[in-house]
Amino acid sequence: MAQSSTQERFKRGAADAGRYFKYMADFVGFSEEDRQAIKDSRFIVEKHIPAIVGRFYVQLLRYPATRKFFLKKDGTVDQAYLSMRMQHQVSFWRRTASAGLSEDYARFTDYVGRAHTSRGADPKIYIPERYVIGMVGFVQHNLMEALHAELHEIDPELEARAAKGWSKLLTVLLEMLTRAYGEEHLSETFTAPDEVDDQALMDLSIETYERSLGIADSIETITYIVGKVDDIPEGSRRIIQVEDLSIGVFHHKGQWYALHNSCLHRGGPVCTGTLEDDTITCPWHGYQYNLPDGRLLLDEDATLPMYPVEIVNGVVQITVPILVRDPLEFSMSFDEFSQPAPEPPKQLAPNQFLAEELKPGQVRLVHVDGERVAAVNVDGEYYAIHDECSHVGGPLSEGEVKGHQLICPWHASCFDVRDGSVQCGPAKEPVKAYRVSISAGIATVQAG
């Protein structure tokens, strides 16, 4: 069976996100009236997003367990990376405030949660669950304060409606962001927080927010000659450097496009990635974009900056706006040698799980030598088969167990978990079976 792309794995891993989001929304009583209240308070909330994000990163830098992700090797804060993460936060909360709670929004939220676990796209990034919970609680408190400050005197009815709607929605988001952790739990060292320069971080948050909106003291433009049309034939591209910007210029399907060569995830060289049809894939972590408009496929509200391309007398040239802003003074340094940061949990390998946590009739996903495998408990006996349905690759780990059969959630193909054989179509080919052994309460899945 052909290997799935990273993007396909993202979507498949969150295949039930929309359904689960709706389930949790129904459970907490989040209604259409609550969604409308969030939408009605959108612009009030948006005004406070830079301050909320700034305060949140003050907290992250105060604690060694989260600060370590934002430091260079010399112990100074990596301002460029910090600003990029702030931009992601700003984008997420602005999108949430718009109340466009679509299937894509639910899937993206689910993936954000998975990305913080040790099974995320970058295994070096592991954020203990307690800090994700703390983030949502922190945002909720700040949102309530903002709504009270803006509305209590002039529109207490909207304040009450918006506070209720946001509280319910944040409960749903908390479950969406933390459900991927499973048995992962990191012991807390209770290291005392440090003092940080709050104002510097608040200034950086406002700076990041205003840059994301294109706000500048002035705007200048640079016209840059890329090369002759004949030098960049159909289907090819050229990476250029304009000032401090890396830009990819594409000649694609008879059209010309120029995009910022920096992935919105972690700044990867996205324009050097593979291009299939209109989709370009970042080579670092597999994030995908629509080339004609720069849209991130996982989040339609997030786009790569694009630049106008003109053909003048057979020469390709682009116009690049340069946002001119007064330089921001930013310097922050920490000595981490006396404050060892905790490491991601190592008690279980990707092909292991706690046997007691997989109850009869349940399925869970594990990884064996990089392959996705569905582990199943049938009346106290453990079995495992390849996770990808042999029909069109449906996620068997999200399927239903009936006796010794595991039913694919996409097209209802049935497989015997004991040997991977097909019990009912439309699948025609069996899937690989794996061996499960139990030792000291830990189940280990291995190739048979």
N, C-alpha and C positions, 0 to 999 in steps of 0.2 A: 504494500500500500504506500502511496506517495506521502512524503513527509508534509505535515501541515505547516503553513507559514506561521510566523509569530503572531501576525494580526489575526489569523483564523483561530489560534489558540486563545488569544485574548477574548474573542467573541464567544468561542465555545465554552470557555471557562465560566463565563457569566451568562450562559444561555437562559437561565431562569431568573435573571436579575429583575426584569420588568415585572414578572409574575410575583416575585418575592417582595418587591417594593410595594406593589398593590396590596399584597396580603398583609404586610406590616402596617401600611397606611390604614387599611380597614380595621386592623386590630386595635390601633391607638385612636381610631375615630377621626382620622384626618379626612375632611370632607371637601367638596367643591367650594363651600363657603370659606373654609380655611385657606384654600389655595388662592381664592380671590382676595382675601385679606392680605396675604403676602404680596400679591401683585399690586394691590392698592398702596401698600407701604414701600414699594420698591425704591422709589427715588429718595425717600427719607433714609432708608437703610444704606443705599449706595453711597450717600454722602459720608457715612461713618466707616465704610469698609477700609480705607487706608489706615485709620486710627486703630481699628480692631486688629488688622493684620500686623501693624507695627507692634502693638502690645503683645500679641501672640509670639512674635519672634523675640521680643525681650525675654519672655518666659523660656523659650527654647534655648537661648544662649546662657541663661542663668544656671541651667542644670547640665552637668557633664555628660549625662547619658544621651542627651539630644544635641548638645553643643558640638560634639565631636564631628558631626556630619558637615559642619560649616567652617571648619578650620583648615588652613593650609598646614604643611608639614612644620612650618616655623612657629605654629601656634597662633598666628594672626587670622582674623576672620576673612574668609574668601568673599569679598563684597560682590563680585560678579555672580557667583553661584547663589549667594543669599538673595540677591535681587531677583534672580531668575525664579527661585522658589517662591518669593513673595508674589511675583507675577502670576504664578500658577494659583496661589491662594486667592488673589484678587479675581482672577478669571472664574474660579469655581464659585465663589460667593456671589459674584455679580450674576452668574448664570442661575444660581439657586434663587436669588432675589427676583429674577424675572418670572419665576413660577412656571417655567416651561418644563414641567416634570414628565418628560417623554420616556419612551423605552430606551433611547440612546442615552439619556441622562442617567437612568437607573443603571445601565450597563457600565457607563463610565465611572459612576460612583462605586460600583462593585469592584471594578478593576483597581481604582485608587486604593481601596481597602486591601486588596490582595498584594498590591505593590509594596505595602509597608511590612509584609510578613517576610520570613526567610525564603519563601517560595516566589518572591516577586521577580520582576524583570532583571533587577540588579541584586544579586545575592549578598552584596556587601552592605546594602541598606536594609537594616532591620530596626523598626521602631516598635518597642514593646507596646502591647495593647493598652496599657494604662495611660500612655501618653496620647494615644488616639482618642480614648475616652475623655481625657483631660482637655484635649483640643476642642471637642464638641461642647463640653460643659463651659469652657472659657468663652467660646463664641456666643453661646446662648446667654450667658450673664451679660456680656457686652451689648448684645442686641437688645436685651430687655432695658438696659440703661439708656441706650440710644432712643428707643421708642418712647420711653418715659420722658426723657428730656425734650424731645421734639413735639410730642402729642398730648402730654398730660393736661396742659392748660388749654389747648386750642381744639382738640378733638379726642377726648377720652374714650369715646366709643370705638374709634379706629384703633387707638392704642390697645384696648382690650381685645379686639378681634385679631389684630396683628400678633400680639403677644401669644394668644392661644394658638394661632396657626403656626407660628414659628416654633413654639414649644413642641407641638405634635410632629412637625416635619423633622426637627432635629432629633427627636427620638427615633424616627425611622432611619435617618442618616446614620445615627450611631450604630444601629444594628447592621446596616448595610456595610459600614466600614470595618466592623470588628468580626463579622461572622466567619472570615477566612482563617482566623488564628487557630482554631481547633485546640490541640493540646499544647501549643507553644506558650510557654510561660517563663519569664525571666525573673530571677530573684532580684529584689531591690536591695541596693547597698545603702540607701538612705543618706547619700552624700549631700551635705548641705549646699543649698544654692549660693551663687555668687552675686555680687553687685555688678551691674552692667550699666553702660551709658544709655539710659532710656531715650534721651532726646536724639542721640545719633541714629538709633534704630527707627524712631518715629520719622525723622527726616528722610531716611532712606526709603521707608515705606511710602511716604507721600511722593518722593521722587520717582519711585517705581510705578506708582499708580498713575501719575501725571504723564510719564513717558509712555505707558501703555495706551493712554488716550490721545497721544500725539501732541500734548501740550508743551509748548516751548517758549522761551524768551523771544526767539526768532527762528525762522526756517530758511536755510540756504539750500541751493541745489548744485549738484555736480553732474555734468554730462560726461560720461565715460565711454570711450570707444572700445568696444569689445573685440572687433576684428572684421574682416570681410565676410560677407555672406557665404562665399564659396569655401571659406576656411572652416565653417561650421555646418556641415551638410545635414540634411534631414535625419532625425533620429540621434543626433549627437548633442553634446553639451560642452560648456567651458566654464571652469571655476575661476573667478577673478577676485581681486582684492581692491576695494574702493575705500580709502581712508582705513578705518578699523573694521570694516564690514567685509565678510566673505560672502560672495553672491554666486549662485549657479544660474547660468544662462542656457536655456534649452531651446532647440529647434525641434519642435514636436508636432507632427500631423499638420505641417504647413503653417504653424503658428509659432510665435516667439514668446517665451516667458522668462522672467528673472525673479528668483526667490532668494530670501536670506538663507544662507547655508549654515543654519544653526537650529537643530531640533528643539522644539518647545519642551521636551522632557528634560534632557541633561546637556543640551548644547552640542549634540553629535553632528557630524558633517552630513546632514540629510541629503544634500544635493549630489553626493557621490554614491548614493545607494541605487539599488536596482529600480528600473522603471518598467512597469508592465501596464499596457494600455495607458490610462491616465493616472495611475497610482505609483507614487514613489515611496520607497521604504527606507527608513533610516538604518544604516548598517550597525548601529550600536545596540539598540534595544527593540527594533522592529516597528517603531511607530510609523504609521502610514498617512500620507497626505494626498489630496487631489491636486495634481499639478496645475490645471487651469486656474484655480482660484486659491490655492494654498491652504485649503481647509483640512484640519486634522480630522481623520475619519472617526476617531473615538469621541470627539467633542467638536461639533459643528460650529460652536461659538469661538473656537480657538483657531487661528490661522497664522501661517507664516507671512511675514511682511513681503510684499511684492513690489516690483519697480517697473515703470513703463519702459517698453522697448520700442525703438523706432529703427526703420531701415532708411538710411539717407545715402543716395548714390551708391548703393551696393555695400554700404558699411553698416554694421550693427552697432547701435549705441543705446545706452540706458541712462535714465535720469534718476539720480539718487537724492532724496531729500535728506538734509542733515539738520537734525534738531539741535539748535544751539541753546544750551542752558548753562547757567553759572555752575562751575565745578563744585561738587559736593565733597566737603572734607569728611573723611571717614577713616577711623583707625581704631582697632580694638584688638587686644592681644590677651591670651590666656596661657598660663603654665599648667599643662595637663599632666605633668610627670607625677605629681603627688595626688592626682585624682584619677585613678584608673577607671576607664569606662567599661561597662559590662559588655560582654560579647554575646552574639546571638546564641540561642539555645542549641546545644550540641547533643542532647541526650538521645535524640532519635534521628536516624538517617532518613533520607527521602523515601526509602523503601520499607520503613517501619511505622508502626502505630501501636498505641496501647490497646491490647486486645479487649479489655473491659469497656472501652469507649465505643466499640463497634458492636451494637446490639443485634440480636437475631432479626433478620429481615432488612438490615441496613447495608448501605454501600458507601465506600469512601475511596477517594482518589489517592494513589501513591505513585511514586516514580521509581522505576527499575532501570538503571543504566540509561537514564534520560527518556525512557519510554513511559507514557501514561498507562497506568494499570488500575483496573477497578477491583478492589478487594470487597468480598461479600461474606456475611455471616448467615449461614443457613442452619438454624436450630443448634447453634453452638459450634458448628464446624465452619472452618474458614477456607475460602477459595479465592482465586484471583484469575482474571482473564484480561486480555488487552482492552484498553478503554475505548478504542475507536471501532465502531461498528463497521463491518466489512461491506456494508451497503454504500453509504456515502459519508462515513466517518462520524456518525453521531456519538455523543458522550455517554457511554454505558454507565459511567459512575453517577449519572443523574437519572438513571432509569429505575424501574420498579422491580422488586424481587417477588417472584411467585414460585414457591417451592425451590427447585434447583435451577429455575430459569431467571435470567436477567433480561428485561425487556427494554429495548432502545427507546428513549423518549421522543425520537424524531419520527420514525416510521414503523415502530412496534415490531421490529425484528426480534426474535427470541434466541438466546444462546444458553446452553447448559454450562453452568459455572464450573462443573467438575472437569470438563475437557474442552470447552470452547466450541463445541459443535452447534450447528444451526438447528433450532427446533421449529422455527416458523419464519417465513419470509417477510419482506422481500429480499433479505440478505440470502446469498447462496453459498458464500465461502465462510468457513469457520474462523474463529479468532484464536490467537495464541493463549494457552493456559499456563499459569505460573504456580509454583509451589509456595505454600505458606507454612512456616514453622513458628512455634511459640516457645519462648524461653523467658522465664522470670517476668511473665506478664506482657512481654513485648512481642508482637507479631512481626515477622520479617518475611517479605515477599521476594522470591528469587526465581530466576528462569529455571524451568523444569529440566 
